[in-house]
Amino acid sequence: MSLSAPFASQRRSPLTWRPSTRFVWASLLGAGLVALPVLALAITALSSQAASIWPHLAANVIPAALADTVLLLLGVGGLCALIGVGAAWLVTQYEFPGRRAFEWLLVLPLALPTYITAYVYVEFLGFQGPLQGALRALTGWRSLRDYWFPDPRNLAGAICIMAIVLYPYVYLSVRALFGLQAAAIVESARTLGASRGRLFWRIGLPMARPALAAGLTLALLETLNDIGASEYLGVRSLTLSIYTTWVNRNSLPGAAQIACVMLLLVVALILIEGKLRGQRRFALPVRQPRAVGRVPLAGRAGLAASLACALPVMLGAVLPIGFLGLEVLRRDPWQQFDAALLRSLLNALVFSGLAAGIVIALGIGIVAAGRQGREPWLPALARIASLGYAVPGTVLALGLLVPLAAFDNVVANAAIRWLGANPGLLLIGSGAALVLAYVVRFLTIAVSGIESGLSRISPRIDDAARTLGASAPEVLRKLHWPLARPAIAAAALLVFVDCLKELPATLLLRPLNVETLATTVYGHAARGSFEDGALAGLLIVLAGLYPAMRLARAGGQPG
C-alpha cells in the first residue's frame, strides 16, 4: 500500500474552495452591494430605449448641467481650501485669544446639512428676513427699488453657502497633518529667518498637499451629492437634472444616462486626488513627534486671527442654529410636536437605526476578513466595498431601483401564480430599498472606523489566541469586540447621523406617503414655508453636534 494512500481522500477537488475565514463572505457581500447599482445603471443607460433619448440630453440638458456642476465644484473647492487651510494653519502655528475654543468650534458646521443651511440663508437674507427688515428700519427704505441687496439664489450664493458648511473636511485633514509634522522642520525654518508667509508657502502648504487633496475630495463629493441646496438656490447641477429627469419627466433611461456622466465626474475627482497627492510621503520620527511651538500673536495680529477663525464659525454654525432656534421658539414648540412630526421622527430613527446596525455588522465582517483571511484578493474587495461613499445618493438610488424593482416583480408574479395573492413591492414599498441605499453609501465609514480601532490591537494577540484554540469568531467576539468597542460605537454614531441627514436617496427610495425628518424639512421648504419645518431641521442639527465634536477631538493633536 502506498504511503500516499491515506492522504488521497483528503485531496480537494480543483472546483472546490474553502475560504480561509468565514468572514470572507462579508467582503464578497459588501463589494457586491456596491457593484450592483453601478452595473444596473450602466445596463439601463445602454438599453435600446435609452438610445433615442441621448441626443436630446447631450444637446439640451447635460452641457448646461455639467457647466454649472463644474463651476460649483471649482468654487466650493477653492473656498473650502482657503478657509480650511487658513484656519488649520492659524490654530496649529499661532497662539491668540480663543485659539483653544476655535480648534473645535471650527468643526461645528459639519453638524448642519447643506440643504438646511441653504434654507436658513434664503430666509435670513430674504426681503422679509430680519437682516433686510433691520436695514429698512434704519434707513427708511421701503422696497428693493430703493436699494440693492445680494440674492443668495444663484451659483455664487450656492458656492458660498456650501463652502461654509463643507470646509471642515479640509480643516480636519490639514490640521491633523500640521499638528503632526516634526517641530524641528518648522523651528529650523524660523531660526533661518523664514517669514510667516514664506514658512506657510514653502513648508506648510507643500507638506499638507496629500491631506488637502483628501479633504477637498470629501468636500466635493458632498457637493456632488447635494440636491436640496442646489434646487433651492437655482443651480442646475447634474444631481438635480437626474432627479427632474426621473421624477418630473418620468424617464428612467434618461436619468441613468445623466447618472453615468456624473459617475465619470466622480472618477475624475478620485483620479485628480491621486494626482494631487503624487508620490509625496513625509516620514515622522519613530517617537511621538514634539508639538510645534506656537508663535504668540498679540494686539491687532491676535485680534485678526481671532476674527478670521470666528467668521466661518459664525456663518457656518452659530447663525443657522440660532435662526432655527428662534423660529422654533416663535411658535409653541410642544404644538409643533404633532403626529406628523412624530411619525417622521420615528421613521427616521427606524431607517437610520436599521441601516447603522447592518453597516456595523457588515463592516466588522469585512475588517475581520482582511485581518484573518489569506486570500490575496480580499484587500481589493474591501476597497470596492468602501467606494459607496463616492457614489452620490441620487445615482445610488437610481442604480438600486432597477434590480430591486425587478426582484419585487418576480416575487409578486410568483405569489400571484402559486398563492393567488399579490404581496406588493416587498423591498421598495417597505423601506428596505432605502435601508439598503444607506448601507451601500455609508459602509465606508464603518470600515474605516473599525479598521482604525482594530489597528491598535497587535496581530500577535490574535496569533496567541488562535494558538490557545480560539476560533476566528471567538477571537472577534471575546478579543476584538471589547478592545475596539469605542471605535465601533463612534462609527455607528457617525453612520446613524449621516443616515438622518441623507436627503437625495431618501427622497427617491422612501415608500409612498412615508416622511423622515430630512424629507419633512425639504417638503416645507419646497412649499415656501420653511419655518414650519424648523423644528425638524433643528432635530437633525442637534443630532449631528455630538459626532462633530467627537471629530474635532480626534482630528488633531490636543492643544
LUMBABA-736193 format. One record per residue (C-alpha): x, y, z. Coordinates in steps of 0.1 Angstrom, whole numbers, padded with zeros to 4 digits, always signed. Each point is the difference from the previous one (the first is absolute). Example, Ala and Ser with C-alpha at 12.3 -4.5 7.8 and 13.67 -1.06 7.14 Angstrom:
REM LUMBABA-736193
+0123-0045+0078+0014+0034-0007
This chain:
REM LUMBABA-736193
+0000+0000+0000+0014+0034-0010+0008+0024+0028-0019+0027-0018-0032-0020+0001-0013+0013+0033+0003+0035-0013-0017-0007-0033-0035+0004+0014+0010+0034+0015+0009+0016-0033-0025+0027-0010-0016+0002-0034+0014+0028-0021-0036+0014-0002-0005+0002+0038+0012+0029+0020-0001+0004+0037+0005+0036+0013+0028+0006+0025-0026+0018+0022-0037+0000+0001+0000+0038-0001+0011-0001-0037-0037+0000-0008-0004+0034+0016+0026+0015-0024-0017-0017-0030-0034+0013+0011+0013+0035+0006+0018+0002-0034-0031-0015-0017-0023+0026+0016+0021+0029-0013+0005-0015-0035-0037-0009-0004-0014+0036-0005+0029+0010-0022-0005-0030-0023-0038+0005-0001+0005+0036-0008+0023-0008-0029-0024-0026-0014-0029+0025+0002+0020+0028-0017+0010-0023-0028-0034-0015-0007-0017+0004-0033-0027+0023+0015+0027+0023+0012+0017+0004-0034-0027+0023-0013+0002+0022+0031+0037+0007+0000+0001+0026-0030-0025+0022+0018+0019-0002+0034+0033+0006-0017-0013+0031-0018-0023+0016+0026+0005-0014+0035+0035-0012+0007+0021+0029-0013-0017+0026+0023-0002-0024+0030+0037-0010-0004+0011+0036-0003-0018+0010+0031+0012-0030+0019+0037+0006-0010-0003+0037+0010-0016-0010+0033+0028-0025+0007+0027+0025-0008-0015+0027+0021-0008-0022+0030+0035-0017-0002+0018+0033-0002-0019+0016+0029+0002-0032+0021+0038-0001-0005+0003+0037+0009-0020-0003+0032+0011-0034+0011+0038+0003-0006+0001+0036+0014-0019-0010+0032+0021-0031+0005+0032+0019-0004-0010+0027+0025-0011-0024+0028+0030-0022-0004+0028+0026-0005-0011+0030+0021-0013+0008+0034-0028+0026+0001-0031+0008+0020-0026-0028-0002+0023-0024-0019-0008-0031+0022-0037+0006-0005+0002+0006-0037+0020-0032-0004-0032-0020+0005-0026+0027-0009+0012+0001-0035-0013-0036-0005-0036+0008+0010-0013+0009-0035+0002-0037-0008-0030-0005+0022-0022+0019-0025-0010-0016-0033+0005+0023-0030-0037+0002-0008-0010+0012+0035+0027+0027-0001-0012+0011-0035-0036+0002+0012+0011+0021+0030+0020+0025-0020-0028+0005-0026-0024+0008+0029+0026+0021+0019+0011+0020-0030-0034+0002-0017-0021+0032-0003-0022-0010+0030+0031-0013+0019+0014+0017+0032+0030+0015-0018-0018+0019-0027-0027+0009+0025+0025+0016+0023+0016+0018-0030-0033+0015-0010-0008+0010+0036+0033+0019+0003-0001+0017-0034-0036+0005-0007+0001-0019-0033-0032-0018-0009+0007-0022-0031+0028-0015-0020-0003+0029-0024+0015+0021+0027+0031-0021+0006+0019-0030-0013+0005-0032+0021+0018-0032-0011-0022-0030-0008+0014-0034+0011-0021-0018-0025+0027-0004-0027+0032-0018-0007+0022+0024+0021-0024-0003+0029+0001-0038-0002+0038+0000+0000+0002+0021+0031-0027-0018+0019+0014-0035-0008+0036+0010+0008-0008+0013+0035-0016-0034+0007+0026-0023-0016+0033+0018+0008+0005-0021+0032+0009-0030-0022+0031+0019-0011+0006+0015+0034+0000-0034+0018+0023-0016-0025+0025+0028-0002-0001+0008+0037+0009-0036+0008+0031+0002-0023+0010+0034+0012-0002-0013+0036+0021-0031-0007+0027+0015-0021+0035+0000+0016+0006+0031+0021+0036+0000-0010-0009+0008-0037-0021+0030+0009+0022+0013+0027+0031-0004-0021-0016+0021-0027-0009+0027+0025+0036+0000+0013+0012+0005-0035-0021+0031-0002-0030-0012-0021-0029+0024+0001-0035-0011+0009-0011+0000-0036+0031-0018-0012-0004-0026+0027-0035-0007-0011+0005+0000-0037+0034-0019-0001-0004-0025+0029-0035-0001+0014-0021-0002-0032+0022-0025-0020+0000-0023+0030-0038+0003+0003-0006-0008-0037-0010-0037+0006-0024+0009+0029-0014+0030-0020-0007-0023-0030-0018-0025+0023-0021+0027+0017-0009+0017-0032-0011-0032-0016-0024-0007+0029-0014+0035-0001-0005-0002-0038-0017-0034+0002-0024+0015+0025-0006+0029-0024-0008-0025-0028-0024-0019+0023-0020+0032+0009-0034+0004-0015-0020+0021+0025+0023+0031+0000+0006-0002-0037-0037-0001-0008-0009+0027+0025+0028+0024-0011-0007-0004-0037+0031-0020-0011-0006-0024-0028+0024-0027+0012+0003-0035-0013-0016-0014+0031-0030+0022-0005-0002-0009-0036-0001-0037+0009-0028+0007+0024-0021+0021-0023+0005-0024-0030-0011-0030+0021-0028+0015+0021-0014+0029-0021+0006-0014-0035-0005-0037+0009+0031-0010-0020+0020-0026+0019+0024-0008-0029+0007+0038-0004+0007+0004+0037+0023-0031-0002+0020+0016-0028+0005+0033+0019+0009-0021+0031+0028-0017-0021+0013+0034-0010+0001+0009+0037+0018-0033+0009+0027+0010-0026+0003+0033+0019+0004-0019+0033+0027-0022-0016+0018+0032-0012-0001+0014+0035+0016-0031+0014+0027+0000-0027+0007+0036+0006+0003-0006+0037+0026-0027-0007+0019+0023-0023+0000+0028+0026+0013-0023+0026+0027-0012-0024+0026-0022+0016+0007+0023+0029+0007-0017+0033+0012+0018+0031+0016-0022+0027-0004+0010+0036+0023-0011+0029-0007-0034+0015-0005+0017+0033-0031+0021+0006+0007+0033-0019+0004+0031+0021-0026+0026-0005+0010+0031-0019+0005+0030+0023-0027+0025-0009+0009+0036-0006-0019+0024+0022-0021+0026-0018-0010+0031+0019-0017+0032-0008-0014+0005-0034+0015-0033-0013-0016-0020+0027-0033+0017-0005+0002-0006-0037+0007-0037+0005-0030-0003+0024-0023+0017-0024+0012-0022-0029-0009-0031+0020-0032+0014+0014-0015+0010-0034-0004-0035-0014-0013-0013+0033-0026+0028+0002-0011-0004-0037+0001-0038-0001-0013-0009+0034-0011+0027+0024-0023+0020-0023-0018-0030-0016-0005-0018+0034-0011+0033+0017-0024+0007-0028-0016-0034+0002-0003+0003+0038-0017+0034-0003-0024-0013-0026-0009-0029+0023-0004+0023+0030-0023+0024-0019-0026-0028+0000-0009-0023+0029+0026-0028-0003-0024-0025+0015-0027+0007-0025+0026-0006-0028+0005-0036+0013-0032-0011-0018-0008-0034-0012+0016+0006-0034+0033+0011+0014+0000-0029+0025-0005-0024-0029+0028+0016-0020+0023-0002+0030-0009-0037+0006+0005-0009-0036+0034+0018+0000+0011-0018+0031-0012-0034-0013+0016+0003-0034+0032+0015+0013+0003-0025+0029-0005-0030-0022+0025+0013-0025+0026+0007+0027-0004-0035+0015+0004-0017-0034+0029+0022-0010+0019-0006+0032-0006-0038-0002+0012-0001-0036+0029+0023+0007+0012-0022+0028-0002-0030-0023+0020+0018-0028+0027+0012+0024+0002-0035+0017+0003-0016-0034+0029+0023-0009+0017-0007+0033-0005-0038+0001-0003-0011-0036+0028-0011-0022-0015+0006-0035+0020+0026-0019-0032+0016-0015-0015+0009+0034+0015+0035+0002-0014+0007-0035-0034-0010+0011+0002+0021+0031+0010+0029-0022-0030-0005-0023-0023-0002+0030+0013+0033+0012-0007+0019-0032-0037+0004+0007+0005+0034+0016+0014+0013-0033-0033-0008-0017-0025+0029+0004-0033-0009+0016-0020+0008-0031+0021-0023-0021+0000-0027+0026-0038+0001+0003-0004-0001-0038+0023-0030-0003-0017-0019+0028-0035+0006-0013+0003-0022-0031+0012-0032+0015-0021+0004+0032-0032+0007-0021+0008-0030-0022+0003-0022+0032-0033+0013+0013-0017-0007-0033+0013-0036-0001-0011-0007+0036-0034+0016-0007-0006-0020-0032+0010-0032+0018-0023+0007+0029-0029+0007-0023+0006-0032-0020+0005-0023+0030-0019+0017+0028-0026+0021-0017+0010+0031+0019+0021+0030-0009+0025+0010+0028+0008+0033-0016+0034+0016-0002+0018-0018+0028+0033+0019-0002-0009+0034-0014-0034+0002+0017+0013-0010+0035+0030+0024+0002+0025-0029-0003+0013+0016-0032+0007+0033+0019+0018-0019+0028+0021-0018-0027+0009+0033-0016+0012+0013+0034+0020-0032+0005+0018+0003-0033+0007+0038+0003+0013+0000+0036+0017-0034+0002+0034+0017-0005-0005+0020+0033-0004-0033+0019+0030-0017-0017+0024+0029+0005-0012+0005+0036+0002-0037+0010+0034-0003-0018+0013+0029+0020-0011-0017+0033+0013-0035-0009+0034+0014-0013+0009+0007+0036-0003-0037+0009+0032-0018-0008-0003-0030-0023+0021-0019+0025-0029+0000+0024-0021-0017-0027+0026-0026-0006+0003-0007+0037-0038-0005+0003-0001-0023-0031+0029-0020+0015-0021-0005+0031-0027-0015-0021-0023+0030-0005-0020+0001-0033-0002+0030-0022-0035+0010+0013+0012-0005+0036+0030+0023-0006-0024+0026-0015-0026-0003+0028+0023-0004+0031+0030+0020-0011-0006+0025-0028-0035+0012+0011+0009+0010+0035+0032+0018-0011-0014+0017-0030-0034+0008+0014+0006+0038+0003+0010+0003-0036-0030-0022-0011-0024+0021+0020+0014+0032-0015-0003-0014-0035-0036-0011+0007-0009+0035+0013+0015+0016-0031-0019-0023-0023-0033+0006+0019+0003+0038-0003+0010-0001-0036-0031-0021-0008-0021+0025+0019+0014+0028-0022+0000-0018-0034-0025+0016-0023+0004-0011-0037-0002-0037+0006-0028+0005+0025-0021+0021-0024+0002-0026-0027-0002-0033+0018-0024+0007+0030-0033-0019-0001-0030+0019-0012-0014+0025+0026+0029-0007+0024+0019+0030+0013+0032+0004+0019+0015+0030+0017+0020+0009-0031-0029-0003-0024-0022+0019+0024+0024+0030-0001+0003-0003-0038-0038-0001-0004-0006+0031+0020+0027+0019-0018-0013-0011-0034-0034+0014+0010+0015+0033+0011-0007-0006+0037+0034-0010+0013-0007+0015+0034-0026-0028+0005+0028-0025-0003+0024+0018+0023-0004-0025+0028+0007-0030-0022+0031+0018-0013+0011+0008+0035-0003-0036+0011+0022-0011-0029+0026+0027+0010-0001-0009+0037+0006-0037-0009+0031+0010-0020+0016+0022+0026+0014-0028+0022+0017-0019-0029+0014+0033-0012+0016+0006+0034+0014-0035+0000+0016+0006-0034+0014+0032+0014+0017-0018+0029+0013-0028-0022+0010+0022-0030+0033+0014+0014+0023+0003+0029-0014+0014+0031+0010+0036+0007
